[in-house]
């Protein structure tokens, strides 16, 4: 973000279509935090100093960030559901192998925790 005065809006392209905007959850969170900080700065100033363009710019950037968050959430949810479905199918196809693996992992964790507590 730039250190410009909020009453002097800059042309901010949509975050969704901007190739300079990163698409990792941490970077999205950083962008949202910066947007909230800018909004707090604008609220702290008198309303006469804020132009309608600055408020509209802030609103459009928020909407774009919200769209990206919704897209990221939908994508993550789709991947988690696909993984759960694959796991369920694998366990149902190989129940004895799944049981043996779970027992082995439980035994390993038990041994490791038993050593640690002594």
N, C-alpha and C positions, 0 to 999 in steps of 0.2 A: 504494500500500500504506500501511497505517497503521503508526504507530510503537508499536503495542501490544506488550506482553510476549508472547512465543510461548506461554508456559504459560497464557495467558488467551485462548483461541481466540475468534474472532468468527465470526459466521454469514456464511460466504462462499458466495454463490450459485454455481452451476456457471458456469464461464467461458464455456461454450458457449452457455448460455441467457441470459447477462447482457447487456442492451443497452448497459451502460456500458463494456464491454470492447471495445477497438478490434480490428479485424480485419486490420491491416497486419502484414507480417512483422517490421518493426522493433519495433512495439509488443508483438508476441508474444514476440520475443526479450527485450525489456526485462522482461516479466512473468516469463519463465522464469529470467532472471538474478536477479530479486528473490526468486523462490521458492527458488533455490539459496542465496542469501545468508541467507534466513530459516532454511533447513535447517542451514546451517553454524553459525548462532547457536544453534540448538537442540542440535546435537551438542556444541558447546562447553560447554554447561551440564551440570550433573549430571543423571543420569537421574531422580532423585527429584523434581526440580523440574518435570519435564515431565508433563503429564497425558495420558491416553490420548486425550482429546478433541483436544488440540493436534496430536498425531501423526496422528490420523484426519483432521483438517481439512487438514493439510498434504498428506496422501496423496490426499485427494479433489481438492484443487486441482491437484496434479500430474497426476492422471488426466485431469481436465478440460483442462488445458493440452496434455497429450499427444494427446487427441482432436482438439483444434483444430489442432495441428501436423499430424496425420495427414490431416485434412480439407483443410488448406491445401496439403499436398504432393500429395494426390490431384488437387485442382483444378488446380494448376500443371502437373502431369504431363499431365493431360487436354488442357489448352490447348496445351502444347508439342507433343504428338503430333498434335493437330488442325492446328496450324500447319505441321508437317513434312509431313503428308499433303497439305495444300493446296498447299504449295510443290512437292512432288513431282509432283502432278497438273498444276500450271501449267507446270512445266518440260517434262513429257512432252507436253503439248498444244502448246507453242510452243518447240520445241528451238532453232530458229535465232535467234529473238528472245532467248531466254535466253542463248545463246552470245554474241550481239552485246552484250548488257548486261554480261555478265561480262568480256568483252574490254575494253569501254569503262571499266568500273570499274578494271580492272587497269592500263590505260593511264594513267588519271587518278592513281591511287596512285603509279605509277612516276614520272610527271612531278613530282608533289608531293615525293616523297622525293628525287628527283634534284636538285631545286632546293635542298632543305634541306641536302644534304650538301656543296654548293659553298661 
